[in-house]
């Protein structure tokens, strides 16, 4: 199998390492500014500084440990060794889920749920992989998303999601619009220029509107109710920074559209079944099905190759 560090490049336009690094550092910079700066000092995030420190520290430690184990097993150099640039560019895939989890999960005063979530997020990239090309595997779940879902299940008695209002709390007037608009526009620019995931985003939004109106028709509820979540900053963050993860979504536009519509359809079904946290569970389920389909595709390719060789 190809090294883990090279697999994700196949899911960026033109397999461009520079695009990948720019996207990763954009996410990292936004998360640092949003959570450690704006979130705690202005918005008044209810999580403590300790939550962010523990989550990020755990994620970095686990990622370095797994990298050391993989490097030893393969007899290769450590990706974070050799230069400061290597070390710095090794950090974003750990910092991003660490900060995201400290922002999304509310465990009260407990720290262990965040330790678990951060460790699971990084470990999931090794535990759950699917073939994306001959001889190449890639992790199949968004690390932050699957960690949120598993943590909500394992620590159901003490953990919940952070309230959506915290993303625009303590601001008013033009800032009520300015903050979401900044997150929206910057995310669209990022996906347009560096990740190529705008078809997925558009399909998800259209699908969300459609599933809402289907539920209106089936269950005779006010037409506005199912689409109210779209008015929140939390929904914008989920739409632009959770679903279109380049490493765990298709790169071809047609497949992106199917992926986005599938997440919306599964979300609508979960809502109809009164399943809470439907956004996160829907994405995990669709990513899981996509992973299984990738295995079926790889299995079919191997059979055809064996038949051709015979």
C-alpha positions as CSV (number, residue, x, y, z in Angstrom):
1,X,0.0,0.0,0.0
2,X,1.1,3.5,-0.6
3,X,2.1,5.7,2.3
4,X,-0.7,7.4,4.1
5,X,0.8,10.8,3.4
6,X,0.5,10.4,-0.3
7,X,-3.0,8.9,-0.6
8,X,-4.9,12.1,0.2
9,X,-3.3,14.0,-2.7
10,X,-5.3,11.8,-5.1
11,X,-8.4,13.6,-3.8
12,X,-7.2,17.1,-4.5
13,X,-7.4,18.7,-7.9
14,X,-4.4,17.8,-10.0
15,X,-3.0,15.9,-7.0
16,X,-1.4,19.2,-6.0
17,X,0.5,19.2,-2.7
18,X,0.5,23.0,-2.6
19,X,-3.3,23.1,-2.8
20,X,-3.5,20.6,0.0
21,X,-1.2,22.5,2.3
22,X,-3.0,25.8,1.6
23,X,-6.3,24.2,2.4
24,X,-5.0,22.6,5.6
25,X,-3.4,25.8,6.8
26,X,-6.5,27.8,6.0
27,X,-8.5,25.5,8.1
28,X,-6.0,25.6,10.9
29,X,-5.7,29.4,10.9
30,X,-9.5,29.8,10.8
31,X,-9.9,27.4,13.7
32,X,-7.2,29.0,15.8
33,X,-8.7,32.5,15.2
34,X,-12.3,31.4,15.6
35,X,-11.9,29.3,18.7
36,X,-8.9,30.6,20.6
37,X,-9.4,34.2,19.6
38,X,-12.8,35.3,18.6
39,X,-14.7,32.4,20.2
40,X,-13.3,32.7,23.7
41,X,-12.7,36.5,23.9
42,X,-15.7,37.8,22.0
43,X,-18.4,35.1,21.5
44,X,-18.0,33.7,25.0
45,X,-17.6,30.0,24.1
46,X,-18.8,27.9,27.1
47,X,-15.9,25.4,26.9
48,X,-12.8,26.1,28.9
49,X,-9.3,26.8,27.5
50,X,-8.4,23.4,29.0
51,X,-10.7,21.7,26.6
52,X,-8.9,23.0,23.6
53,X,-5.5,22.4,25.0
54,X,-6.3,18.8,26.0
55,X,-8.0,18.0,22.7
56,X,-5.2,19.5,20.5
57,X,-2.4,18.0,22.7
58,X,-4.0,14.5,22.6
59,X,-4.5,14.7,18.8
60,X,-0.9,15.7,18.1
61,X,0.5,13.1,20.5
62,X,-1.5,10.3,19.0
63,X,-0.7,11.4,15.4
64,X,3.1,11.5,16.2
65,X,2.9,8.1,17.9
66,X,1.1,6.4,15.0
67,X,3.5,8.1,12.6
68,X,6.4,6.6,14.5
69,X,4.8,3.1,14.5
70,X,4.1,3.3,10.8
71,X,7.6,4.6,9.9
72,X,9.2,1.8,11.9
73,X,7.0,-0.8,10.3
74,X,7.8,0.5,6.8
75,X,11.4,1.3,7.3
76,X,10.9,4.9,6.2
77,X,11.8,8.3,7.6
78,X,9.4,10.1,9.9
79,X,7.3,12.7,8.1
80,X,7.8,15.3,10.9
81,X,11.6,14.8,10.9
82,X,14.3,16.4,8.8
83,X,13.3,20.1,8.9
84,X,11.1,22.6,10.7
85,X,8.9,22.8,7.5
86,X,8.3,19.0,7.7
87,X,7.4,19.3,11.4
88,X,5.1,22.4,11.0
89,X,3.3,20.9,8.0
90,X,2.8,17.6,9.9
91,X,0.6,19.4,12.5
92,X,-2.5,20.7,10.8
93,X,-4.2,17.2,10.4
94,X,-4.0,16.9,14.2
95,X,-4.7,20.5,15.1
96,X,-7.9,20.7,13.0
97,X,-9.8,17.8,14.5
98,X,-8.5,18.7,18.0
99,X,-9.8,22.3,17.8
100,X,-13.0,21.1,16.0
101,X,-13.8,18.6,18.7
102,X,-13.2,21.1,21.5
103,X,-15.6,23.4,19.8
104,X,-18.3,20.9,19.0
105,X,-18.4,18.7,22.1
106,X,-19.6,20.0,25.4
107,X,-18.6,17.7,28.2
108,X,-19.1,20.0,31.1
109,X,-16.0,20.1,33.3
110,X,-14.9,16.6,32.2
111,X,-11.7,16.3,30.1
112,X,-11.7,12.5,29.4
113,X,-14.4,12.6,26.7
114,X,-12.2,15.1,24.7
115,X,-9.1,12.9,25.2
116,X,-11.1,9.9,23.9
117,X,-12.6,11.9,21.0
118,X,-9.3,13.3,19.9
119,X,-7.5,10.0,20.1
120,X,-10.3,8.3,18.2
121,X,-10.4,10.9,15.5
122,X,-6.7,10.4,14.7
123,X,-6.9,6.6,15.1
124,X,-9.9,6.4,12.8
125,X,-7.6,7.4,9.9
126,X,-5.7,4.2,10.4
127,X,-8.6,2.0,11.5
128,X,-11.1,2.8,8.8
129,X,-9.6,2.9,5.3
130,X,-10.8,2.1,1.8
131,X,-9.1,1.7,-1.6
132,X,-9.1,4.9,-3.7
133,X,-6.7,3.6,-6.4
134,X,-4.9,0.4,-7.1
135,X,-2.6,-0.2,-4.1
136,X,-3.6,3.0,-2.4
137,X,-6.0,3.4,0.6
138,X,-7.4,6.5,2.3
139,X,-9.3,7.0,5.5
140,X,-13.0,6.9,4.8
141,X,-14.5,9.0,7.6
142,X,-14.1,12.7,8.4
143,X,-12.1,12.3,11.7
144,X,-13.9,15.0,13.6
145,X,-17.3,13.8,12.5
146,X,-16.9,10.2,13.4
147,X,-15.2,11.1,16.7
148,X,-18.2,13.3,17.6
149,X,-20.7,10.5,16.8
150,X,-18.7,7.8,18.7
151,X,-18.2,10.1,21.7
152,X,-21.9,11.0,21.8
153,X,-22.7,7.3,22.0
154,X,-20.0,6.2,24.4
155,X,-20.4,9.2,26.8
156,X,-24.1,9.6,26.3
157,X,-24.8,10.5,29.9
158,X,-22.3,13.3,30.2
159,X,-21.7,14.7,26.7
160,X,-23.7,16.7,24.3
161,X,-23.2,19.1,21.4
162,X,-22.4,22.7,22.0
163,X,-25.4,25.0,21.6
164,X,-25.5,26.5,18.0
165,X,-26.1,30.0,19.4
166,X,-22.6,30.2,20.8
167,X,-21.2,30.8,17.3
168,X,-22.9,34.3,17.1
169,X,-23.3,34.9,20.9
170,X,-22.5,38.4,22.4
171,X,-22.5,40.2,19.0
172,X,-25.3,42.3,17.5
173,X,-26.0,44.6,14.6
174,X,-23.8,44.2,11.5
175,X,-21.7,41.6,13.3
176,X,-24.7,39.3,13.4
177,X,-24.4,39.2,9.6
178,X,-20.7,39.9,9.2
179,X,-19.4,36.9,11.0
180,X,-21.5,34.3,9.2
181,X,-20.9,36.1,5.8
182,X,-17.1,36.0,6.4
183,X,-17.2,32.3,7.2
184,X,-19.5,31.6,4.2
185,X,-17.5,33.6,1.6
186,X,-14.1,32.4,2.8
187,X,-15.3,28.8,2.7
188,X,-16.7,29.2,-0.8
189,X,-13.4,30.7,-2.0
190,X,-11.4,27.9,-0.4
191,X,-13.4,25.2,-2.1
192,X,-13.5,27.0,-5.4
193,X,-9.8,27.5,-5.6
194,X,-8.2,24.7,-3.7
195,X,-10.4,21.7,-3.0
196,X,-12.8,21.6,-5.9
197,X,-15.7,20.6,-3.7
198,X,-18.3,23.3,-4.6
199,X,-20.5,20.7,-6.5
200,X,-20.8,18.7,-3.3
201,X,-21.7,21.8,-1.3
202,X,-24.3,22.9,-3.8
203,X,-25.8,19.4,-4.0
204,X,-26.0,19.2,-0.2
205,X,-27.8,22.5,0.1
206,X,-30.3,21.7,-2.7
207,X,-30.8,18.3,-1.1
208,X,-31.4,19.8,2.3
209,X,-34.1,22.1,0.9
210,X,-35.7,19.2,-1.0
211,X,-35.8,16.8,2.0
212,X,-37.3,19.6,4.1
213,X,-40.2,20.1,1.7
214,X,-40.7,16.4,1.3
215,X,-41.2,16.2,5.0
216,X,-43.6,19.1,4.9
217,X,-45.7,17.3,2.3
218,X,-45.6,13.9,4.2
219,X,-46.1,15.1,7.7
220,X,-48.1,18.3,7.2
221,X,-45.7,20.7,9.1
222,X,-45.1,24.4,8.4
223,X,-42.8,24.7,5.3
224,X,-40.3,26.9,7.2
225,X,-39.6,24.5,10.1
226,X,-37.4,22.0,8.3
227,X,-35.2,24.6,6.7
228,X,-34.7,26.8,9.8
229,X,-31.3,25.1,10.6
230,X,-30.0,26.7,7.4
231,X,-30.2,30.1,9.1
232,X,-27.6,29.3,11.8
233,X,-23.8,29.9,11.7
234,X,-23.4,26.3,12.9
235,X,-25.1,25.0,9.7
236,X,-22.7,27.1,7.6
237,X,-19.7,25.7,9.5
238,X,-21.0,22.1,9.0
239,X,-21.7,22.8,5.3
240,X,-18.3,24.3,4.4
241,X,-16.0,22.7,6.9
242,X,-17.3,19.3,7.8
243,X,-19.1,17.7,4.8
244,X,-16.7,18.7,2.0
245,X,-13.6,17.2,3.6
246,X,-11.4,16.6,0.5
247,X,-9.8,13.5,2.1
248,X,-13.1,11.7,2.6
249,X,-15.3,12.8,-0.3
250,X,-15.2,12.1,-4.1
251,X,-13.2,14.3,-6.4
252,X,-15.4,13.8,-9.5
253,X,-18.2,16.4,-9.7
254,X,-20.9,13.8,-10.5
255,X,-19.9,11.7,-7.6
256,X,-19.8,14.8,-5.4
257,X,-23.4,15.6,-6.3
258,X,-24.5,12.1,-5.5
259,X,-22.6,12.3,-2.2
260,X,-24.2,15.6,-1.1
261,X,-27.7,14.5,-2.1
262,X,-27.2,11.2,-0.2
263,X,-26.2,13.0,3.0
264,X,-29.3,15.2,2.7
265,X,-31.6,12.2,2.1
266,X,-30.2,10.3,5.0
267,X,-30.5,13.3,7.3
268,X,-34.2,13.7,6.3
269,X,-34.8,10.0,7.1
270,X,-33.1,10.4,10.5
271,X,-35.2,13.4,11.2
272,X,-38.4,11.6,10.3
273,X,-37.3,8.8,12.7
274,X,-36.6,11.4,15.5
275,X,-32.9,10.6,15.6
276,X,-31.0,13.5,17.3
277,X,-27.7,14.8,16.0
278,X,-28.9,13.8,12.5
279,X,-26.3,15.9,10.6
280,X,-23.4,14.0,12.1
281,X,-24.9,10.6,11.9
282,X,-26.0,11.1,8.3
283,X,-22.5,12.0,7.2
284,X,-21.0,9.0,9.0
285,X,-23.5,6.6,7.4
286,X,-22.9,8.0,3.9
287,X,-19.1,7.9,4.3
288,X,-19.5,4.3,5.5
289,X,-21.5,3.3,2.5
290,X,-19.1,5.0,0.2
291,X,-16.2,3.1,1.8
292,X,-18.0,-0.2,1.2
293,X,-18.7,0.8,-2.4
294,X,-15.0,1.6,-2.9
295,X,-14.1,-1.9,-1.6
296,X,-16.7,-3.5,-4.0
297,X,-15.1,-1.4,-6.9
298,X,-11.6,-2.6,-5.9
299,X,-12.8,-6.2,-5.6
300,X,-14.4,-6.0,-9.1
301,X,-11.2,-4.5,-10.6
302,X,-9.1,-7.3,-9.1
303,X,-11.4,-9.9,-10.5
304,X,-11.2,-8.3,-14.0
305,X,-7.4,-8.0,-13.8
306,X,-7.1,-11.7,-12.8
307,X,-9.4,-12.7,-15.6
308,X,-7.4,-10.7,-18.1
309,X,-4.2,-12.2,-16.9
310,X,-5.6,-15.7,-17.2
